Amino acid sequence: MIIDIPKKELKNSPLEKECAHIKFNKDEFNYLYSDFYLDGKFFLPISKKSLMTSTEVFGVFNKKKYIHYFKNNYINNLESNINSMNTIENSFIVGSSENYFHTLIDYFPRLFTLNKTLLKYIDSIVFSKNIPKNNKMLEYLLEKMNLKKKIILIDNKSYLFKKSIYPLNLNYDKRLIFLKKIFKRKIDNSNLKNIFISRSDSQNRRIINENNLVKYLKKFNFKTYVLGKLNFIDQIKLFEEAKIIVSMHGAGLANLVFTNPEAKVVEIFPSLDFNKKIDWFEHSEKKYQRNPNFSRDYFKSICLINNIEHYFYFSSILNTPSFDKLEREGKMTNIDLTINIDLFSNFFENNII
């Protein structure tokens, strides 16, 4: 059976003996350097030697998504198929997913732990075939970093990696610093603009009366953008040049990493506080402690680090199933909603403009 090692216990575990600690550019980075099993869906390395992993150290998703790795039959199925399993040697694992946020914020920053010494030990860099399509994220990143190694895109099945390197997760601050260092430009702050991010091309998490909201925001010179129509560099440029951003909660807000300090962001979220029957908002000051039943704090965290003023605007939902049911189905943030324009305008004109 595979064992999940908590982060605080890693140092004294057999798994820690398979890790390397390397310091360069005034930073110390930690890596798993070993033989391990890995699939292209969740990118969770499992040591072949110790049958250990750590969802806290290697994982990027909610822990619930990794449960199947720790069931009794998983390792049996894995080891019974080892002779037919594809083997990749001397590789550096980065990973990616279809989700823009996880690819940009959780996976890609692992590339920044590569240095000239490590490059001598690897023949290839590994990502997933599940990567945001058509925006050229990977191509731009490899070009910026001038990486010439072979690129391997793996599918969802399991692989055996030998003598390969898997970097431990970086903290949020370092991820943002590295991303901005690679991509951010100096811009003219006199030409900043107000933008509304539309999810009209999405299958969920849409604003039903978006046209009414767009009409209202036009009074304040807002322009509407659909991020799915923009490539990676154009998305960066859009968020760099933003003064005020209004958007439904969604992965595209990962681009806040490139937004200038002192910008303002309104993140629209379905209200999961079912005791409140009208729209409400929270200013995400450092002292504000998020209630996990109400929101996700991915983008609030980016804003606090980048000194961006962030607001949650919670839109009440009618005829909503219980929170327990929404959470159980993994759909608690995927709800379409309707904005009360009168309430929104009162909030917006008293706090944002």
C-alpha positions in Angstrom: 0.0 0.0 0.0 1.2 3.5 -0.8 1.9 5.8 2.1 1.2 9.5 2.1 3.8 11.4 4.1 2.7 14.7 5.7 5.1 17.6 4.9 6.1 17.9 8.6 7.2 14.3 8.7 9.1 14.2 5.4 12.5 15.1 6.9 12.6 11.9 9.0 11.1 9.5 6.4 12.7 7.1 4.0 11.3 9.3 1.2 13.5 12.2 2.3 16.6 10.0 1.6 15.6 10.0 -2.0 15.5 13.8 -2.1 18.3 16.2 -3.0 18.9 19.7 -1.8 20.6 22.1 -4.2 21.4 25.8 -3.7 21.9 28.2 -6.5 21.1 31.9 -7.2 20.8 32.5 -3.5 17.9 30.1 -3.3 17.7 26.5 -2.1 15.5 24.1 -4.0 14.5 20.5 -3.1 14.0 17.7 -5.5 13.0 14.0 -5.5 15.8 12.3 -7.4 14.9 8.7 -7.8 12.9 6.0 -9.6 9.2 6.6 -9.3 5.8 5.9 -10.8 3.8 8.8 -12.3 0.8 9.4 -14.4 0.0 12.3 -16.7 -3.3 13.3 -15.1 -2.3 14.2 -11.5 1.5 14.1 -11.7 1.9 12.6 -8.2 5.3 10.8 -8.0 5.3 7.5 -6.1 8.7 6.2 -5.1 9.4 2.7 -6.6 11.7 2.0 -3.7 9.7 3.1 -0.7 6.2 3.2 -2.1 5.9 6.6 -0.5 4.7 10.0 -1.8 3.5 13.3 -0.2 0.3 15.0 -1.5 1.3 18.0 0.6 4.7 18.3 -1.0 4.1 17.2 -4.6 0.3 17.7 -5.1 -1.4 20.8 -6.6 -5.1 19.7 -6.3 -7.4 19.2 -3.4 -6.3 16.1 -1.4 -9.6 14.4 -2.2 -8.5 14.0 -5.9 -5.6 11.7 -4.8 -7.6 9.3 -2.7 -7.4 6.5 -5.3 -3.7 6.2 -5.0 -4.0 5.0 -1.4 -6.5 2.2 -1.9 -5.3 -1.3 -1.4 -5.6 -2.4 -5.0 -3.8 0.5 -6.6 -0.2 -0.5 -6.1 -1.1 -4.1 -7.0 -2.4 -3.0 -10.3 0.6 -0.8 -10.9 3.2 -3.4 -10.1 1.4 -6.1 -12.1 1.6 -3.9 -15.2 5.2 -2.8 -14.7 6.5 -5.0 -17.6 4.2 -3.3 -20.1 4.7 0.2 -18.6 6.5 2.8 -20.6 9.8 3.8 -19.0 11.4 7.3 -19.3 14.9 7.9 -17.9 16.9 11.0 -17.0 14.0 13.4 -17.1 12.9 16.5 -15.3 9.2 16.6 -14.4 7.2 19.8 -14.7 3.7 18.7 -15.5 0.6 20.6 -16.8 -3.2 20.3 -16.9 -6.1 21.5 -19.0 -6.7 24.2 -16.3 -4.9 27.5 -17.0 -4.5 28.4 -13.3 -2.8 25.1 -12.3 -0.6 25.1 -15.3 0.6 28.7 -14.9 0.8 28.9 -11.1 1.4 25.3 -9.9 3.2 23.5 -12.6 5.3 25.9 -14.8 7.2 27.5 -11.9 9.0 24.2 -11.4 11.0 25.1 -14.5 12.6 27.9 -12.6 14.4 25.5 -10.4 16.5 24.2 -13.3 20.1 25.3 -13.5 23.1 24.4 -15.6 24.1 21.7 -13.2 20.8 19.9 -13.3 20.6 20.3 -17.1 23.6 18.0 -17.3 21.7 15.2 -15.7 18.6 15.3 -17.8 17.7 14.3 -21.4 14.1 15.6 -21.4 11.5 17.8 -19.7 8.1 16.2 -19.1 4.7 17.9 -19.4 1.2 16.5 -20.0 -0.8 16.3 -23.2 -3.5 17.9 -21.1 -2.4 21.5 -21.5 -4.4 24.7 -22.4 -4.8 24.6 -26.1 -4.2 27.4 -28.7 -2.6 30.0 -26.4 1.0 28.8 -26.9 1.8 28.9 -23.1 4.5 26.2 -23.3 6.1 27.6 -26.5 6.4 31.1 -25.1 7.8 29.8 -21.8 10.5 27.5 -23.4 11.5 30.3 -25.7 11.8 32.8 -22.8 14.0 30.4 -20.8 16.0 29.3 -23.9 15.5 25.6 -23.1 16.7 23.2 -25.8 16.0 19.9 -24.1 13.7 17.3 -25.6 10.1 17.9 -24.6 7.9 14.9 -23.8 4.1 15.1 -23.4 2.7 12.2 -21.6 -0.9 11.0 -21.4 -3.0 10.0 -18.4 -1.7 6.5 -18.0 1.1 5.5 -15.6 4.8 5.6 -16.5 8.0 4.4 -14.7 10.6 7.2 -14.4 14.2 6.2 -13.7 16.9 8.5 -12.5 14.6 11.4 -12.9 14.1 14.7 -11.0 10.8 16.0 -9.6 11.0 19.4 -7.9 9.2 19.9 -4.6 6.5 22.6 -4.7 7.7 26.3 -4.3 5.9 28.6 -2.0 3.5 31.2 -3.6 5.8 34.2 -3.3 8.6 32.5 -5.2 6.3 31.3 -8.0 5.0 34.8 -8.6 8.5 36.4 -8.4 9.8 33.9 -11.0 6.8 34.4 -13.4 7.1 38.2 -13.2 10.8 38.1 -13.7 10.4 36.1 -16.9 7.4 37.8 -18.5 6.6 41.2 -17.0 7.4 44.4 -18.9 7.6 48.0 -17.9 4.5 49.8 -18.9 3.1 53.3 -19.1 0.8 53.7 -16.0 -0.9 56.6 -17.7 -2.6 54.3 -20.2 -4.1 51.8 -17.8 -7.6 50.6 -18.6 -10.7 49.0 -17.0 -11.5 45.5 -18.2 -14.4 43.1 -17.7 -13.6 39.4 -18.3 -16.5 37.5 -19.9 -17.0 33.8 -19.6 -19.5 33.7 -22.5 -17.4 30.9 -24.1 -17.6 28.7 -21.0 -20.0 25.9 -20.1 -20.4 26.9 -16.5 -19.8 29.7 -14.0 -21.5 32.3 -16.2 -23.3 35.5 -15.4 -26.8 35.0 -16.9 -27.5 38.7 -17.2 -24.0 39.6 -18.4 -25.3 42.0 -21.0 -26.9 44.1 -18.3 -23.6 44.1 -16.3 -21.6 45.0 -19.4 -24.0 47.9 -20.2 -23.6 49.2 -16.7 -19.8 49.0 -16.7 -19.6 50.8 -20.0 -20.4 54.0 -18.1 -17.0 53.7 -16.6 -15.1 53.0 -19.8 -14.9 49.2 -19.4 -14.0 47.0 -22.3 -15.0 43.3 -22.4 -12.6 40.5 -23.2 -12.9 36.7 -23.6 -9.6 35.2 -22.5 -10.1 32.1 -24.6 -9.7 34.2 -27.7 -6.3 35.6 -26.6 -2.9 33.8 -26.6 -0.7 33.7 -23.6 1.3 36.8 -24.2 -1.8 38.9 -25.1 -3.4 37.8 -21.8 -0.3 38.9 -19.9 -0.4 42.3 -21.7 -4.1 42.7 -20.9 -3.6 42.2 -17.2 -0.5 44.3 -17.1 -2.4 47.3 -18.5 -5.4 46.9 -16.2 -6.5 49.5 -13.7 -9.8 47.9 -12.6 -10.7 44.2 -13.3 -14.2 42.8 -12.9 -14.5 39.1 -13.5 -16.4 36.0 -12.5 -14.3 33.6 -10.5 -12.3 31.5 -13.0 -8.9 30.2 -13.9 -8.0 33.2 -16.1 -7.6 35.3 -13.0 -4.3 33.5 -12.6 -3.0 36.4 -14.8 -3.3 38.6 -11.8 0.3 37.6 -11.2 1.2 40.1 -13.9 -1.1 42.9 -12.8 0.4 46.1 -11.5 0.3 47.1 -7.8 -2.6 49.3 -6.7 -5.0 47.9 -9.3 -8.4 46.9 -8.1 -10.1 43.5 -8.7 -13.7 42.5 -8.2 -14.0 38.7 -8.2 -17.6 37.7 -8.5 -18.5 34.5 -6.7 -21.7 32.6 -6.0 -22.9 33.2 -2.4 -22.7 30.0 -0.5 -23.8 31.6 2.7 -27.4 30.5 2.4 -28.5 32.7 5.3 -27.9 35.7 3.2 -30.7 36.4 0.7 -29.1 39.3 -1.1 -25.8 40.1 -2.7 -22.9 41.0 -0.3 -19.2 41.7 -0.5 -15.9 41.4 1.4 -12.8 43.5 1.1 -9.9 41.0 1.2 -7.7 42.8 3.7 -4.8 40.8 5.3 -6.8 40.6 8.5 -9.8 39.0 6.7 -10.0 35.3 7.3 -11.7 33.5 4.5 -14.6 31.2 5.3 -13.8 28.1 3.1 -17.6 27.5 2.8 -17.9 30.8 0.9 -15.0 31.1 -1.5 -11.6 30.0 -2.8 -8.7 32.2 -1.9 -6.3 31.5 -4.9 -6.7 34.9 -6.4 -7.0 36.8 -3.1 -3.6 35.4 -2.2 -2.0 36.6 -5.4 -3.5 40.0 -4.9 -2.2 40.3 -1.3 1.3 39.3 -2.5 1.1 41.8 -5.4 -0.4 44.6 -3.4 -3.6 44.6 -5.5 -6.8 45.7 -3.9 -9.2 42.7 -4.0 -12.9 42.3 -3.3 -15.1 39.3 -3.3 -18.6 40.2 -4.6 -21.0 37.4 -3.6 -24.1 37.0 -5.7 -27.0 35.3 -4.0 -28.4 32.2 -5.7 -32.1 31.1 -5.7 -33.2 27.5 -5.4 -29.6 26.3 -4.7 -29.0 22.7 -3.4 -27.5 22.5 0.0 -23.8 23.3 0.4 -23.1 19.6 1.4 -24.5 18.4 -1.9 -22.6 21.0 -4.0 -19.4 20.1 -2.2 -20.0 16.4 -2.6 -20.5 16.8 -6.3 -17.5 19.1 -6.6 -19.6 21.8 -8.2 -19.7 24.4 -5.5 -18.2 27.1 -7.7 -19.5 26.0 -11.1 -22.9 27.7 -10.7 -24.3 30.2 -13.1 -25.7 33.3 -11.4 -27.6 36.5 -11.9 -26.2 39.8 -10.7 -28.5 42.3 -9.0 -27.4 45.4 -10.9 -28.8 47.8 -8.4 -27.0 46.2 -5.5 -23.8 45.8 -7.6 -23.8 49.5 -8.7 -24.2 50.6 -5.1 -21.2 48.5 -4.1 -19.2 49.4 -7.1 -19.6 53.2 -6.9 -19.0 53.3 -3.2 -15.9 51.1 -3.1 -14.2 50.8 -6.5 -14.7 54.0 -8.6 
